[in-house]
Amino acid sequence: MAEDEAGTLERLKILRRDLVDPSIAAHSGRIVKLMGDGTLVEFGSVVDAVQCAVAIQLGMRAHGADTPEDRRIALRIGVNLGDVIIEGHDIYGDGVNIAARLQELAEPGGVYVSGTVLEHIGTRTDIAFEDRGEQRVKNIDRPLRVHSVRFEGGKATSSAPARQAERSASIAVLPFANMSGDPAQDYFADGITEDIITELSRFRPLFVIARNSTFAFKGASIDVREIGRKLGVRYVVEGSMRRAGNRIRITAQLIDAAAGNHLWAERYDRELADIFDVQDELTRKIVANVAPRLQIADHLSARRQRPEDMRAYDYYLQAKPLVDAPIDLADLARGRAHCSRALEIDPNYARAHAYMAASYIVGVTMMEVEDPAEWEARALAGAERAVALDDLDGLCHHVMGEAAFLNQQPERALRHIRRAIAINPHDADILTLGSYIEIAAGDSKLGLRQIALAMELNPTNPPWYHWLKGIDLALLGRFDEALAEYDQFGPANPSILKLRAVALVQLGRLDEARASVRALLEIMPGLTASKIAKLDANMPDANVRVESLRRAGLPD
């Protein structure tokens, strides 16, 4: 600056334009503010933050390769994970202060991270770190554990192949067998299984197979080693549930699928009201056996809200499959009724509010009502209530993200879906919805990465994954690939027939598009392009949809 102030400032602007800002955008970061020659950036994912920091420093090395050393610009980067206070567009708090102090400690061209960052990254990246020990810094009353990214030979050093590391801690939870002698209790056994999967998916180092894929083995008599091979996992959890009145007995065992060895087994005889304590204990023991270095205490201190009355939980479990995958509108109505009963019993049960909101979102998708405005408003209000009641539940943020997007609030949708992923980074359903919201917001690379990871976590790929991936691809103008995804949906419902017709028109296959519209009208006689325009008004590609359907023969 002393030798060439104007030239240095111009080079700094070029670096920001060509390297720093694009790297931040590519990793879903948000520039909070500029501070002289510094920048404060917020990320929804700590993995994205570290990968962005490394990408910037590697880019700086390449950018300055031909510049004399005394003319090069160097950056220092600090990364921290912590709570912040949001005020307008700015953020404050110890989380920000620690990141700033880490930046001051870093050498030029380096990336320093806090111990908290390293714990949460686990094996999610193949970046190697060096332990810099505990450091005391200004205005922070406790010593910080500090680590630095290891750069050698112009690149970040790899610690091990990331996927191999993840797979060493990969796990599938099979549906717990209902031993109650009453098939009507299957929903309860399934609900316990899903809750354990959800809790395990909070741990970033664990690669947890989604429930749709593990439930494909429900009731099947298959060797655990074969299941491990089919799902591509190292460990399998299986168990059973017996419910009698207000008592419940749960057995569970952890198996090394590669060797077929039992690593741990436990039986619990408890009051029904203790079911959540049992789930926490099961999760803790599974994690302790699979990944003993994880910080279990951190996870258990951030538990989601529990219902005040177990009857509310029971009704929520009955509602869940009816809202998640309704066969028809009657199923959806029954699911909504179960949510109503849960809320009558416990008006402050966050998950019941979330699933009631979800029922309205699904209702809009299934064209339950001609004018979706009321359903959209109800979905938003219910989701807002759910998040207000339980900010630590990824499901509540998931539904909130979907409801906000449906109500044309894309920035709010992004904020909540990223929060959901931060809470449950291996929840395939959340990643699938997140892919659509990210792509609609303009980040196609991140969106496609998320749907790819979701399908890896859920190898049986439930039909709605193909439906949403098709919508993702259609938003990107890749209609041939979108059509291939729609065709994997199975029996075509009205939504699929509508989307197929749009894709076929865009591909110039008008005869096939007209056939899809005719099939759509057989299911929904009286449907018009004007109604679709109203139903899909909030979709990013609404105009393309409506005009394509008109060309395919849907009447005005």
N, C-alpha and C positions, 0 to 999 in steps of 0.2 A: 504493500500500500504506500510506503514511504517513497519508493522509487517511481511508481506508476499507478497512482490512485484510480484514474479513469479506466485504464486498461485492466487492472485487477478486478474492478467492479464489473466490467463488461464480461470478463472470463467467468466470474462467479455467476452472473445471470445466465450465461450459456450453459454452465454446468447444471444449474437448477432446471433450465428448460429441457436440456437434452438427456440428463441422467437422473437427477435427484427426484424431480416431480413425477416423471414416468415410472420410476421404480416404486415410489410410494403408492401411486395409483394402481400399479400392477399387483401390489400386495394388500390392497383394500385399506390403505391408510388414509387418515384425514389430517391435513395440515391445520393445526390449531392456530398457530401464529408464527410470525417471523420476528426474531429478536436480534437486530443488527446482523451479524454474520451467523446467527444460530437459527435453528428451526425446531419447534415443538410439534411432534406428530403423535396421533393416537391411533391405535390398531384394535380391532375386535379380537385378534388372535395373537398370542405371544409368539407363536411359530412364524406367523407372517412378519411380525416386527423384526425378529432376528434374521430371517431370510432376506428381508428388505435391506437391513443394515449391511449384511454381507454383500448383497448384490451392488449396493452403492459403492462400497470400498473396493470391490473388484473392478467396477467400472471406472473408479478414480485412478486405479493403477494403469488401466489401459489408456485412459484419456491423457494421462500425464507422461506417457512413455517417451514421447519425443520432445518434451519440454525441459529446458535446463533446470537442474535441481533447485536453483535459487529463485526460479520463477514459478515453481509448481504450487498449486493450492492443495492442501491436505485437510482432511476432515477427521474429527474425533466423534465417535458415536457411543452413547450410553443407552442401555435398554433396561427398563424395570417393569415389573408387574405389580400393580397395587391399586387400591381404591383412590378415586379422585372426586373432587367436588366440581360439578358442572355449573357454570354461571354464564348464561347466554351461549356464545360459541367458544368460551374459554374454559380451561380446566385448571384446578389448583389442588394442593394437598401434598402430603409426604410422598405419594407415589411419583409426582412430578419432580419434587425436590431431589429425590434419590436418583432419578434418571439424569438430572443435571449434574449431580456430583460424580456419577459414574463417567459421564462425558469428560469432566475435568481430569479424572484419573487416567483416562485412556491416552495412549501414545498416538501421535499423528498417524492416520491410516488404520487405527485400531477400532475394535468393537469390544466394549466392556459390558458385562451383564451382571445382574444381581443373582445371588444364590436362589432366590425365589423363581427367577426366570428359568434357571437350569433345571430345577425340580419339576417345573410344569412342562418343559419341553420333552423330558424323558428321551425316548428313542424316536421322536417324530421327525428329526432331521438327522443327517449323517455328518453334521458339522462337529469338529473336535474343539474342545476348550482346554485352557490351562487354568489351574487354580491359582489365583493371586493372593489367597489368604484373606484374613479379616483386615479391613481398612476403616480407620476413623476419619470422618469427613465433617465439614462445617455444618452446623445447625441440625445434625442428626444425632440423637442422644445414645445410639447404640452402634456398635461396630457392624460393618456390612461385610458379608461374604461376597467376594468379587471373583469373577472368572472372565477370561478374555478368549475371543475366537482365535484359533491358531491359523495363521497365514504362512504358507511356505511356497516358494517358487511361483509367486504370482497367483496363488489360488488358496481357497480355504481348505484345510486338511480334513479328510474324511475319517471319521472314527470307525465306521463299519457301514456296510450297505443298510440303508434305512429300512427297507422292506424286510430284510432278513431279521433285523433286530426286532421289528414289530411282530413278526411271525413267531419269534421265540416266546412271546407273551400273548399269544392269540388264544381265544377261548370262545366256546359255544355253550350256551345254557339250554339244555333240552327241556321241552315242556314237562313240568312235574305231573306225575300220574295222580289222578283222582282216585283215592282208595276209600272214599266215603260210602260206596255202595249206591250212590245216587248220581246218575249221569247229569242231573240238573246242576250239580256242583262243579262241573267242568270249568265254568267261567271263572270260579274262584281260584282253582289251581292254575289256570292260565294267567290270571291277574298277578298271582304271586310270582310266577316265572317272569312275566314282563317287567315287574318292578325290580327284580334282581338284575335283569339285563340292563335296565335303565341306570341303576346305581353303579354297575360295573363300567358302563360307558362313560362315566364321569372321569375315569382315570385315563389320562392321555397315553401313557405307555401301553395300555392294554388295547389289543385289536379285538373288539367284541362283535361277534356275528349277530346280525339283527334277528328279531323274533320271527319274522316271516320265513326266513330260511331254516331256523331250527324247528319251527312248528311244522315244517314239512315232514318231520320224522315222528310226529305225534302218533302214538299207538303202534309204531312199526317195531318189529323185532329184528334189529340190525346191530351187528357188532360195533361197539364204540370206536374201534380202530378204523372201520370202514366209514363211519360218520366223520371222523377226524380227517380222513383223506378226502371225502367229498366236499367238506366245508373248508378244507385247507387250514385247520387249526391244530395247535399242539395239545390243548387241554379241553376236556368236556366235563360239564357239570350235569348230573342227573339226580332226580329225587322224586319224592311222592308227598302227598298231602292227604290227611284224613281229618274231616271236620265233623264234630258231633256237638250240637248245641253251642255253648260258648267256649268249648275247648277245641284246640287244634293240635295235631301232631304233624310235624314236618321232618322228613329225613332228607339228607343231601349227601352227595359224595363227589369228590373231585378226582378225575381220572386222567392220567397221562395217555393221550390217545395214540401216541406213537408206540408205546410199549404195552399199553393195556393195563398198566399198574394203577391200583388205587392209592392216591396220595393222602387222602383225608376223608373222613366220614363223620357225620354228626346226626343226632336225633334230638328234636326239641318237642317237649310237651308243655304247652302254654295256654293261657287264657287267650281268647281271640283278640282282645284289646292289645295284646303284646306282639301282634304280628309284625309291626314295624321294627321293634327291637330285634326280632328274629331275623328279619331281612337284613338289618344293619350288621348283625353278628355274622350271618352267612357271607355277606359281601366282604367283611373284614378278613375272615378266615380264608376265603378264596384268594383274595389279593395277597395276603401274607404268604401263601404257598406258591403263587404264580410269580409274583414280583416283590420279593421281600424288602427291597430297598425303597418302596414307595412310602410317601409320608401319609399314612392312613389317618392320622389325627386331623390333618388339614381337611380331608374329605368329610370326616364325620362331624366336624364343627359347622359344616355348611349343608345340613340336611334340609330337605324340602319340608313344607308344612304337613302336619298330620291332621286328619279329620278329628273333630271332637267326639264324634259318635261313629262307631264302626258300621252302623247301618248305612250311613252316608257313603262310606267306602264300598260297601256291598252294592249299592245301587249304581255307583260310578263304574264298578267293574262290569255290571250288566249292560250299562250304556255303551261302553267303549267299543266292543266289536260291532255294534249296530251303527255307530257313527263312523267308525273307521272304514267299514266296507259294507254299506247297506246294499242289499240286493234290489230294493225298491223303496219308494217313498214311505211305505208302511213301516219298514224297518227303521227308517230315519225318525219317524214319528214316535216309535216305541223307545228309541234311544233318548230322544228329547224328554219323554215322559219320565224315564228313569233319572235323568239329570234333575228334573223338577222335584222328584221325590227326595233325592239326595240333598237338594238345597232347602227343602222344607225342614228336613231333619237338622242340617247344619248349614245355615246361610253363609257362613264364612269359609266353606270348603273350596279352596282355590281351583282344584282340578275339576270339580263339578261345574263351576263357572266356565272354565276353559272348554270343557266338552259341550256345554250348552252353546257356547259361541261357535265351536267347530260345527255343530249340527246346522247352524244357519249358513255357515260358509259352504258346507256340502250341499245344503239345500239350493243355494244359488247355482252351484256347479251342475246340479241335477235338474235345473230349471223347474224347481218346486213351485215357484210363484212367477207370475208374469212381470210384475214390477219388483225388482230385487232391492230397491232402496231401503225398505223397512228391514229386510233380513240383514242387509249389510250394516245398518245402524245397530241392530241388536247384537250382531257378531262383535262389533267394535266395543260396545258398552260392556259385554260379557268378558271379553278378553282384557279390557282395561281393569275390570274388577279383579280378575284372576291374578294379574301381575301385581296389582296393589296389595293383594292378600299374601302373595308368595313370590318374592323377587328372586328366589333361589331355585325355582323349578323351571327347567328348560322347556318342558311342555307348555307352560303358561306363556313364555316368551315366543315359542314356536307359533302358537295360535295367535298371539298378538301381532306377530310379524305378518301372518297371512291376512288377518282382519284389517290391518293398516294398509296393506297393499290393495286389498279389495276396495278400500275407501279412498284410493288415490292419494295415499300418504307414503310415497316411496322411501323418503329418507328415514321416516319413523319405522317403516317395515324393515329396512336394512339394519337399523340399530338393534331391533329386537331379535331378528333372526341371527345376527352375529352374536348377540348375548346368549341365545339358546345354544349355539354351537360351542361357545366358550364354556358353558356349563356342562354340556354333553357332547364332547367333540367326536364321539363315535356313534352317535345316534343317526342311523341311515335315513330315517324319515325326515329329520330336521335338515340334514344335508341335501336331500332331494328337493324339498321346498326352497331351501336357500339357493339352490342352483338357479331356479326360475327367477327369484327376486334379484339375484346378482346380475343375471343376463339381461333382465328387463331394465336394470339400472345402468347397463353399459359395460359390465365387466364379464365378457364372454369367457375369457380364459379361466377365471376363478370359478364361474358357474359350471363350466364343463368339467373342471377338476373335481368339484364337489359331487356332481352326479356320478362321475366315474368311481370315486371313493365309496359313495353310497351303494353302488351296484357290487363293489367288491365286498363290502361289509354284509351285503344281503344277496348272496350269490344266486338264490332262486328267483330274484328280481320279480316282485309282485307286480301285477298288471298296471297299477297306477304309477309305478316308476316309469314304465314305458310310455304311458300317457303323458306324464310331465316332461320326460326327456324329449318326446316328440314336440311338445309345445316349445321347449327350449330351442330345439333345432329350427323350428318354424320361425321363431323370432329372429334367428340369424340368417334366414332366407335359404336354409338347407332343407328344402321341402322333400327331396327324394329320401334323405335319411329320416326325416320326420315321419314320412309315410311308412317306412319300414318299422319304426317304433310303434305307430298306431296299430299296425297289423299284428303285433304281438300281444295286443290287449286281451284277446279272447273274444267272446260274444260281444258284438258291437253295441254299445249303449248310445243314447242320443248325442252325448258329447263327442264320442269317437267318430260317429257318422258325420257330424258337423265338421270336425277338424279334418277328417279324411277328404271330404268334399273340397275344402279350402286348398289343401295340399295338391289335390289332383288338378284343380283349376290352374294353380300356379305352375304346374308341370305341363300344362297344355293337354291334359287327358280329360277332355270335357265329357265324353260319353260315360266314363267311369264315375266322374263327379256327379253327373245327373242321376246315376243309379244310386249313389250314396244319399242324395237328397230325397229320392223317392222312398228309400228305406227309412229315412228319418221321418218323413211325413206319415208313413204307415204307423209309426210309434206315437208320433205327436201330430195328429191331424190338426190343421188350423195354424200351424207354426208359420210365421212370416219373417221376412228379412227385417221388417221394422221391429218385431219382437226381439230378434237376435241383436239388433243394434242397441236396444235398451238393456238386454241381459249382459251383453259384452262391452258395454260402454266404457268400463274402467280398464279394459285390457289394452296393453300397449299396441297391439296389432288389430284393434277393433275395426278400423276402416278396411283393411285387407280382408278380414273375415267376411264382413257384410257384403262387400262388392263381389267377392269370389262366390258366395252363396247365391247371389242374384244371377250371376253368370251361369251357375249350375242349375238354375231353374226354380229356386225358392221364391215363391210369390212375394210381392211387396206387402 
